[in-house]
Amino acid sequence: MGPFYAKWREVKSDKTTLLWGRAVAKGADGALAFRMRTVDKSQQRPKDTPYMPRLRIAFLASHAPSAEEALAELSARHGNVPPEDAQFIVALGGDGFMLQTLHATERLDAPVYGMNRGTVGFLMNEYDAEGLVQRLQAAEEEIINPLSMTALAADGSMHSALAINEVSLLRAGPQAAKLRITVDGKLRMPELVCDGALVCTPAGSTAYNYSAHGPILPIGSDVLALTAMAAFRPRRWRGALLPKKAVVRIDVLNPEKRPVMADADGKAVRNVVSVEVRSDPSIRHRILFDPGHGLEERLFQEQFT
């Protein structure tokens, strides 16, 4: 065999392919040996079309069968990278799984785009396997700062947790809880007799807070809602609106006789004696919504249904 040739020879067919041959060797008879490859014309990018790199998407799914089916379908179409390497994180499930995903990825910069494979889906977009890349690129972003909870238990232990929706205190026995409320170091309510109380963000104002007849807060407003559940005394007290930077302290009165538990987005602490709640601006949750279907629009819809 003779020397290798670096020259390429193009053979155009009238079919749907281009055949390319590279002369790789020359025999004793002078005939060229070609190494061939086939290129599908239908997969070729037009010359005037700019190159668009593939998006790095991390798909996360709840254990619901519909979510796992969506995970398999979307991963086959777009691939699936680890969240720490992703440009976008797509959560497949309901609102509960969305909260889990936001907590799990709170230190990552990639925004989270939810697709509803659960029930309510207030934080989710409609599921559709088609056009995902275009939806991600066109999505509108909302920024949410979580609440930071610091709870002191009766045994002296301290517990910390973050909540995107709300921090709630709930009676843990047959008798109503007795709570004392202090805001920014100033006593605001010496005694609140109730089933519980909560502090919520604007994003969480349509969840437990709304069920307890608390106000719906506009997204982007620098306000927190403090809401009582089944207040007995003061009987007509429905809660208060507080500045986002406020520090709320709730002390449990007579905790031995009237035990109380604290909860931050499902992370529970039993037998608390005091809880401090404040917004944490150091954490920014980036949530993506389809245009015209963001949190602000959903808040309006909740108030007019």
MOUR-V330775 format. One line per field, one symbol per residue. ss: DSSP state (h for helix, s for strand, l for the rest). burial: # if it has 16 or more other C-alpha atoms within 10 Angstrom, else .. A space follows every 10 residues. Layout:
ss=???
burial=???
This chain:
ss=lllllllsss ssllllssss ssssssllll lsssssssss hhhlllllll llllllssss slllhhhhhh hhhhhhhhll llhhhllsss ssslhhhhhh hhhhllllll ssssssllll llllslllll lhhhhhhhls ssssllssss sssllllsss sssllsssss slllllssss sssllsssss sssslsssss lllllllhhh hlllllllll llsssssssl llslllllls sssllllsss ssllllllls ssssllsssl lssssssssl llllsssssl llllhhhhhh hhhll
burial=.......... ......##.# ######.... .###...... .......... ....###### ##....##.# #..##..#.# #.#..##### ########## ###.##.### ########.. #####..... ....##..## ##.####### ###....... ########## ##...##### ###....... ########## #########. .########. ..######## ##.....##. .#.#..#### ###.#..### ######..## ########## ..######## ...###.##. .....
